[in-house]
Amino acid sequence: MAQEIVTLRVSGDRLMQCAGCENACKAALSRVPGVLTADASHQTQNIDVAYDPEKASIEDMKAVLLKAGYQADAA
């Protein structure tokens, strides 16, 4: 299994404000098949995601975060 790490940066109207927001982003990403780990920081607005690129794409991750209310792009 190949593993890659991407940093997603939350931007837009709704930013991560607290640990609850971090947990919401991590929970959303955990539902994407192929996402192995997600580490979110409301202080930097970054989410570091380890994933299997054969099963998950950055677009998949961005879509699930958008459904959770957070706009993100690869940093």
N, C-alpha and C positions, 0 to 999 in steps of 0.2 A: 504494500500500500504506500503510495507516494503521499507526502504531506507537504503542504505549503502554508505559509503564514501571510496574512494580509492585514493591514491596518485600515479600518473603516473610520472615517471622520463624520461625526454627526453634525449637521448644519440645518439651516432653515428656521422656521418659526418655532419649532419645539426642540429644545435642547435637553440633554440629561441634566437634571438639577440636584439629584441626590442618589443615595444608594438604592432606593426603590426604582428609580429610572434605570440604573445600571442593571438591576436584576430583571427588569422588564425586557431590556435588550438582550441580555444573556438567555433568558427563557425563550424569547422569540427565535434566536439563532439556534438554540438547541433542538428546535423542531425541524431544522433543515437537514435532510439526510446527507451525511458526509462531513458535517461540522463536528470537529472533535472537541475543541475547547473554545471558549470566548472569555476574554478579560476586558471589562468595560471600566472606564474612568470618567466620572462626570467632571472632574477637574480639568482634564485635557480634551474632553469630548471625543476621545479615541476608543475604539474597540479593536483589540488584537484578536484575530480569529485564526486558529489552526484548523485546516480542513483537508479533505481528500479531493483533489481537483477532478478526479474521475467520477465523483458522485455529487459534488456541489460546485456551484459557480458563484462568482461575486454578484452576479445579477440575481441569483436566488436569494442571497443574503440581503441585498439591498431591498428586494421585494418584500421579504418577511418583516424587515425593520419598518418599512413604509406602512405595512398593514398594522404594525404596533404603534404607529404615529410618529416615527422618527425617520427623517431623510438622512441618508448616508451615502458617501462616495469613498472610493479607494483613495487613501491619503498619498 
